[in-house]
Amino acid sequence: MEHRIVVLGAGYTGATAAGRLAKRLRPEDVRITLVNPESDFVERVRLHQLAAGQDLAPRPFGEMFAGTGVELKLARVASVDVDRKTVTVTAANGLGQEELGYDTLVYALGSGWNDGGVPGTAEHAHEVASRPGALRLRERLAALDAGRPVVVVGGGLTGLEAATEIAEARPDLDVALAARGALGDWLSEKGRTHLRKVVDGLGITVHEHTAVDAVEADRITTADGRTIPAEATVWTTGFAVHPIALGTTLELAEGRIAVDSTMRSLSHPDVYAVGDAAMAIGPGDKPLRMSCASGVPMAWQAADAIAARLTGTEVPHVDIRYVQQCISLGRKEGLIQFVSADDRARDSALTGRLAAFYKELICKGAAWGVANPTMGMPTRRRRVVRQETPSRARARAAA
């Protein structure tokens, strides 16, 4: 009997996990189903480019998974019952539901934007955490006349990339950035200095130490009572995990699925979680941050652990460590902040055009890695030697 593996979500982590499993296991032994509402891969790390008016190359899953044995099911996840080991999905066109059974589940539903409960944000702000959101922002920006104000709220990586990309693509707009702390306060001195130089050069007004209390159609209101004009507000203050897991009996931590070092659920050994959906602990006993830099290694670890457990081979354990934070600052400038294993900024940083080129290579490499989940290395597809029951899996997990 085939071992049924269902992967939920085809972002960087889900698509990578599905493809890597297909490279590790014999197709006659497993059935790998990848559930996703869209038929092509979305390069989330480039959505600020899409919003700024650039076109991204299509990456159809049909081509990406041709001949691999991965079956793509175009559907949205409606619910997950981890006790019955079933997933209920709604067809992408909204017509009809279906229940999928699984023996192993890989949960990779990721995250979306987080409005933080700030009044008016859901109604008036734009986001770049999804393709539909980026396209809506693209349309709004295209409709703005010269001199109109745009405010990006959030001084993290997404906010910096969105603000600089928009300012470079539309120098005729009045672009501002509202950051809760100091600009680039987590960067090294060299990184902060370069960031300030680029932001000033693009004419971006920076409101530091500024919390936003409300968003309206034409302005934002700060915690100290100021109003800042904004005919387009871009909200980038953080990510919220997909809510499906909240309706399950999975052990959660801050809304994310609690996992061990192999990305296996602490409460349900048949479930693995990767990417933003998982609460995994990294170096320094710190949770891995929501990012592609964390998610892809998590997907490798989960896929390799699943394959090893099914084929009776040794389960690999690879520490996930950080090396750098890559920030695009428009198409001509970039910043590569080198970091410690636990993601703290080191003194060294790469800046300028070379950093922009480096970041572009990283983005291209991430997309290439989804289509080549074993990074071009030769692989051996092994036979599934036994089907783990939940009780046996719990016993192994406790050992």
C-alpha positions as CSV (number, residue, x, y, z in Angstrom):
1,M,0.0,0.0,0.0
2,E,1.3,3.5,-0.9
3,H,2.3,5.8,1.9
4,R,0.3,8.9,1.5
5,I,2.2,12.2,2.0
6,V,0.2,15.4,1.8
7,V,2.0,18.7,1.7
8,L,0.0,21.8,2.5
9,G,1.3,25.0,0.8
10,A,3.6,25.4,-2.2
11,G,5.7,28.4,-1.1
12,Y,9.5,28.0,-0.8
13,T,9.2,25.5,2.0
14,G,6.3,23.3,0.9
15,A,7.4,23.1,-2.7
16,T,10.9,22.3,-1.6
17,A,9.8,19.6,0.8
18,A,7.6,17.9,-1.8
19,G,10.2,17.9,-4.4
20,R,12.9,16.6,-2.1
21,L,10.7,13.8,-0.8
22,A,10.1,12.8,-4.4
23,K,13.9,12.6,-4.9
24,R,14.4,10.5,-1.8
25,L,11.6,7.9,-2.1
26,R,10.5,5.3,-4.7
27,P,7.4,6.5,-6.6
28,E,5.8,3.1,-6.3
29,D,5.9,3.3,-2.5
30,V,4.5,6.8,-1.9
31,R,1.9,9.2,-3.2
32,I,2.9,12.8,-2.7
33,T,0.1,15.4,-3.0
34,L,1.0,19.1,-2.9
35,V,-2.0,21.3,-2.1
36,N,-1.9,24.9,-3.3
37,P,-4.5,27.3,-4.6
38,E,-2.3,28.6,-7.4
39,S,-0.7,26.7,-10.3
40,D,2.6,28.5,-10.4
41,F,5.3,29.3,-7.8
42,V,5.2,32.8,-6.2
43,E,8.6,34.3,-5.4
44,R,7.5,36.0,-2.2
45,V,10.9,37.6,-1.7
46,R,10.3,39.6,-4.9
47,L,6.7,40.8,-4.2
48,H,7.9,44.4,-3.5
49,Q,9.3,44.4,-7.0
50,L,5.9,43.3,-8.4
51,A,4.2,46.0,-6.4
52,A,6.6,48.6,-7.8
53,G,5.6,47.8,-11.3
54,Q,8.0,45.1,-12.4
55,D,6.9,41.9,-14.0
56,L,8.1,38.5,-12.6
57,A,8.9,35.5,-14.7
58,P,6.2,32.8,-14.4
59,R,7.2,29.5,-12.8
60,P,4.5,26.9,-13.5
61,F,4.4,23.9,-11.1
62,G,3.5,21.7,-14.0
63,E,7.0,22.3,-15.5
64,M,8.7,22.3,-12.1
65,F,7.4,18.9,-11.0
66,A,7.1,17.2,-14.4
67,G,8.3,13.6,-14.1
68,T,8.9,13.8,-10.3
69,G,5.7,12.0,-9.2
70,V,4.5,15.0,-7.2
71,E,0.8,15.5,-7.7
72,L,-0.4,19.2,-7.5
73,K,-4.0,19.7,-6.2
74,L,-5.3,23.1,-6.9
75,A,-7.3,23.8,-3.7
76,R,-7.4,25.8,-0.5
77,V,-7.1,24.2,2.9
78,A,-10.4,24.5,4.8
79,S,-9.5,22.4,7.9
80,V,-7.1,19.8,9.2
81,D,-8.1,17.0,11.5
82,V,-4.9,15.6,12.9
83,D,-6.6,13.0,15.0
84,R,-8.5,11.5,12.0
85,K,-5.5,12.2,9.8
86,T,-7.6,14.1,7.2
87,V,-7.4,17.4,5.4
88,T,-10.5,19.1,4.0
89,V,-9.8,21.2,0.9
90,T,-12.0,23.5,-1.2
91,A,-11.4,23.6,-4.9
92,A,-9.5,26.7,-6.1
93,N,-12.5,27.7,-8.1
94,G,-14.6,27.5,-4.9
95,L,-16.8,24.7,-6.2
96,G,-16.9,21.7,-4.0
97,Q,-15.0,20.3,-1.1
98,E,-12.9,17.1,-0.8
99,E,-11.4,15.2,2.1
100,L,-7.8,13.9,1.7
101,G,-6.4,11.2,4.0
102,Y,-2.7,11.1,4.8
103,D,-0.2,9.0,6.6
104,T,2.3,11.8,6.9
105,L,1.4,15.5,6.7
106,V,3.8,18.4,6.0
107,Y,2.2,21.6,7.1
108,A,3.7,24.6,5.2
109,L,0.9,27.1,5.0
110,G,3.2,29.9,6.0
111,S,2.2,33.4,7.0
112,G,0.4,36.5,5.8
113,W,0.5,40.1,6.8
114,N,-0.4,41.1,10.3
115,D,-2.5,44.3,10.7
116,G,-1.8,44.2,14.5
117,G,-5.4,45.1,15.2
118,V,-4.7,48.8,14.4
119,P,-7.9,50.6,13.4
120,G,-8.3,51.1,9.7
121,T,-5.4,49.0,8.6
122,A,-7.5,46.1,7.2
123,E,-9.7,48.6,5.4
124,H,-7.2,51.0,4.0
125,A,-3.6,49.6,4.1
126,H,-1.9,47.6,1.4
127,E,0.4,44.5,2.0
128,V,3.1,42.8,0.0
129,A,3.0,39.4,1.8
130,S,0.9,37.9,-1.0
131,R,0.7,38.2,-4.8
132,P,-2.9,39.5,-4.8
133,G,-1.9,42.1,-2.2
134,A,1.2,43.2,-4.2
135,L,-0.9,43.5,-7.4
136,R,-3.5,45.6,-5.6
137,L,-0.7,47.9,-4.4
138,R,0.7,48.0,-7.9
139,E,-2.6,49.2,-9.2
140,R,-2.9,51.8,-6.5
141,L,0.6,53.2,-7.1
142,A,0.0,53.4,-10.8
143,A,-3.1,55.5,-10.2
144,L,-1.2,58.1,-8.1
145,D,-0.2,61.4,-9.7
146,A,3.3,62.9,-9.2
147,G,3.9,64.3,-5.7
148,R,1.3,62.2,-3.9
149,P,2.3,60.8,-0.5
150,V,3.0,57.1,0.1
151,V,3.9,55.8,3.6
152,V,5.5,52.4,4.3
153,V,4.8,51.4,8.0
154,G,7.5,49.1,9.4
155,G,11.2,49.4,9.5
156,G,12.1,45.7,9.1
157,L,13.5,43.9,6.0
158,T,10.1,44.0,4.2
159,G,9.5,47.7,4.9
160,L,13.0,48.7,3.8
161,E,12.7,46.8,0.6
162,A,9.2,48.1,-0.2
163,A,10.1,51.7,0.6
164,T,13.3,51.8,-1.5
165,E,11.8,49.8,-4.4
166,I,8.8,52.2,-4.6
167,A,11.0,55.3,-4.3
168,E,13.4,54.1,-7.0
169,A,10.6,53.1,-9.4
170,R,8.5,56.2,-8.7
171,P,10.9,59.1,-7.9
172,D,7.9,61.4,-8.5
173,L,6.1,60.2,-5.4
174,D,6.6,61.5,-1.9
175,V,7.7,58.3,-0.1
176,A,8.0,58.1,3.7
177,L,8.9,55.3,6.1
178,A,7.5,55.0,9.6
179,A,9.6,52.9,11.9
180,R,8.9,52.0,15.5
181,G,12.6,52.2,16.4
182,A,15.6,53.8,14.9
183,L,16.3,53.2,11.2
184,G,18.1,49.9,10.8
185,D,18.7,49.7,14.5
186,W,19.5,46.0,14.4
187,L,22.3,46.4,11.8
188,S,26.0,47.0,12.3
189,E,27.4,50.6,12.2
190,K,28.5,50.1,8.6
191,G,25.1,48.7,7.6
192,R,23.2,51.6,9.3
193,T,25.4,54.2,7.6
194,H,24.9,52.7,4.2
195,L,21.2,52.3,4.7
196,R,20.9,56.0,5.7
197,K,22.9,57.0,2.7
198,V,20.6,55.1,0.3
199,V,17.4,56.2,1.9
200,D,18.5,59.9,1.8
201,G,19.6,59.5,-1.8
202,L,16.2,58.2,-2.8
203,G,14.5,61.1,-1.0
204,I,12.6,58.9,1.5
205,T,11.4,60.8,4.6
206,V,12.0,58.6,7.7
207,H,9.9,58.9,10.8
208,E,11.8,57.1,13.5
209,H,10.5,56.0,16.9
210,T,7.0,56.3,15.4
211,A,4.2,53.9,16.3
212,V,1.0,54.1,14.2
213,D,-2.3,54.1,16.0
214,A,-4.7,54.4,13.1
215,V,-4.9,54.3,9.3
216,E,-7.3,56.2,7.2
217,A,-7.8,56.5,3.4
218,D,-5.6,59.5,3.1
219,R,-3.4,59.5,6.3
220,I,-2.0,57.7,9.2
221,T,-2.2,58.8,12.8
222,T,0.8,58.2,15.1
223,A,0.8,57.4,18.8
224,D,1.9,60.9,19.7
225,G,-1.1,62.4,17.8
226,R,0.6,63.5,14.6
227,T,-1.0,62.9,11.2
228,I,1.1,61.9,8.2
229,P,-0.5,62.2,4.7
230,A,-0.7,58.9,2.9
231,E,-2.7,58.2,-0.2
232,A,-1.3,54.7,-0.2
233,T,-0.3,53.1,3.1
234,V,1.9,49.9,2.9
235,W,1.7,47.9,6.1
236,T,4.8,45.7,6.8
237,T,5.0,45.5,10.6
238,G,5.2,41.7,10.8
239,F,3.7,38.4,9.8
240,A,0.7,36.4,11.1
241,V,0.7,32.7,10.8
242,H,-2.0,30.9,8.8
243,P,-4.9,30.3,11.2
244,I,-5.7,26.7,10.2
245,A,-3.4,25.2,12.9
246,L,-5.4,27.0,15.6
247,G,-8.4,24.8,14.9
248,T,-6.5,21.6,15.5
249,T,-5.3,19.7,18.5
250,L,-1.6,20.3,17.6
251,E,0.6,21.6,20.3
252,L,1.2,25.3,19.4
253,A,3.6,28.0,20.5
254,E,2.5,31.6,19.7
255,G,0.1,30.2,17.1
256,R,2.9,28.2,15.4
257,I,3.3,24.4,15.4
258,A,5.8,23.3,18.1
259,V,8.4,21.0,16.5
260,D,11.6,19.1,17.4
261,S,14.9,19.5,15.6
262,T,13.6,17.3,12.7
263,M,10.6,19.6,12.2
264,R,8.3,16.9,13.7
265,S,5.3,18.0,15.7
266,L,5.8,17.5,19.4
267,S,2.2,16.3,19.9
268,H,1.5,14.4,16.6
269,P,4.4,12.4,15.1
270,D,2.6,12.0,11.8
271,V,2.8,15.8,11.3
272,Y,5.8,17.9,10.3
273,A,5.8,21.7,10.0
274,V,8.2,23.9,8.1
275,G,8.7,27.6,7.4
276,D,6.8,30.3,9.1
277,A,4.2,27.9,10.4
278,A,6.6,26.1,12.7
279,M,8.1,27.1,16.0
280,A,11.6,25.6,15.8
281,I,14.5,26.5,18.1
282,G,17.8,27.5,16.6
283,P,21.2,28.6,17.9
284,G,21.2,30.3,21.2
285,D,17.9,28.7,22.1
286,K,16.1,31.4,20.0
287,P,13.1,30.6,17.7
288,L,14.1,30.7,14.1
289,R,12.7,33.8,12.5
290,M,10.1,33.8,9.8
291,S,12.2,34.0,6.6
292,C,13.2,32.1,3.5
293,A,16.7,31.8,5.2
294,S,15.1,29.7,7.9
295,G,12.3,28.0,5.9
296,V,14.3,26.3,3.2
297,P,16.7,24.5,5.6
298,M,13.7,23.5,7.7
299,A,12.1,21.9,4.6
300,W,15.4,20.0,3.8
301,Q,15.5,18.7,7.4
302,A,11.8,17.7,7.4
303,A,12.0,15.9,4.0
304,D,15.2,14.1,4.9
305,A,13.8,13.0,8.3
306,I,10.6,11.7,6.8
307,A,12.5,9.8,4.1
308,A,14.9,8.3,6.7
309,R,12.1,7.2,9.0
310,L,10.2,5.6,6.2
311,T,13.2,3.8,4.7
312,G,14.7,2.7,8.0
313,T,17.9,4.7,7.6
314,E,19.6,7.1,10.1
315,V,17.7,10.3,10.6
316,P,20.0,13.3,9.9
317,H,20.1,16.2,12.3
318,V,21.6,19.4,10.8
319,D,21.9,22.6,12.8
320,I,20.2,25.5,11.1
321,R,22.5,28.5,11.5
322,Y,22.3,32.0,10.1
323,V,25.1,33.6,8.0
324,Q,23.7,36.8,6.6
325,Q,20.6,39.1,6.1
326,C,20.2,40.1,2.5
327,I,18.4,43.4,1.8
328,S,17.6,44.8,-1.6
329,L,17.5,48.6,-1.6
330,G,16.0,49.1,-5.1
331,R,17.6,47.5,-8.2
332,K,20.9,49.3,-7.9
333,E,21.7,49.2,-4.2
334,G,21.8,46.4,-1.6
335,L,23.0,45.5,1.8
336,I,24.3,42.2,3.0
337,Q,24.6,42.2,6.8
338,F,26.7,39.3,8.0
339,V,25.4,37.8,11.2
340,S,26.3,35.3,13.9
341,A,24.8,31.8,14.0
342,D,21.9,33.1,16.2
343,D,21.2,36.1,13.8
344,R,23.0,38.9,15.6
345,A,24.8,41.5,13.4
346,R,28.5,41.2,13.0
347,D,30.7,44.3,12.2
348,S,31.1,43.3,8.6
349,A,28.7,44.1,5.8
350,L,28.7,44.2,2.0
351,T,27.1,47.3,0.4
352,G,26.4,49.0,-2.9
353,R,26.0,47.5,-6.3
354,L,28.0,44.4,-5.4
355,A,25.5,43.8,-2.6
356,A,22.6,44.3,-5.0
357,F,24.2,41.7,-7.4
358,Y,24.7,39.4,-4.5
359,K,21.1,39.7,-3.3
360,E,19.9,39.0,-6.9
361,L,21.9,35.8,-7.0
362,I,20.4,34.8,-3.6
363,C,16.9,35.4,-5.0
364,K,17.6,33.5,-8.2
365,G,19.2,30.7,-6.2
366,A,16.2,30.4,-3.9
367,A,13.9,29.9,-6.9
368,W,16.3,27.5,-8.6
369,G,16.5,25.6,-5.3
370,V,12.7,25.0,-5.3
371,A,13.0,23.3,-8.7
372,N,16.2,21.6,-7.7
373,P,15.5,20.6,-4.1
374,T,18.6,18.5,-3.7
375,M,20.7,21.3,-5.1
376,G,21.8,19.3,-8.1
377,M,23.4,16.6,-6.0
378,P,22.9,13.0,-7.1
379,T,20.3,11.2,-5.1
380,R,19.1,7.7,-4.5
381,R,15.4,6.8,-4.2
382,R,15.0,4.3,-1.4
383,R,12.3,1.8,-0.8
384,V,9.8,2.3,2.0
385,V,10.5,-0.6,4.4
386,R,7.7,-0.1,6.9
387,Q,4.7,2.0,7.6
388,E,5.0,3.7,11.0
389,T,1.9,3.6,13.2
390,P,1.2,6.6,15.4
391,S,2.0,4.5,18.5
392,R,5.3,3.4,17.1
393,A,6.2,6.9,16.0
394,R,5.5,8.3,19.5
395,A,7.7,5.6,21.0
396,R,10.5,6.5,18.6
397,A,10.0,10.2,19.3
398,A,10.3,9.5,23.1
399,A,13.4,7.4,22.7
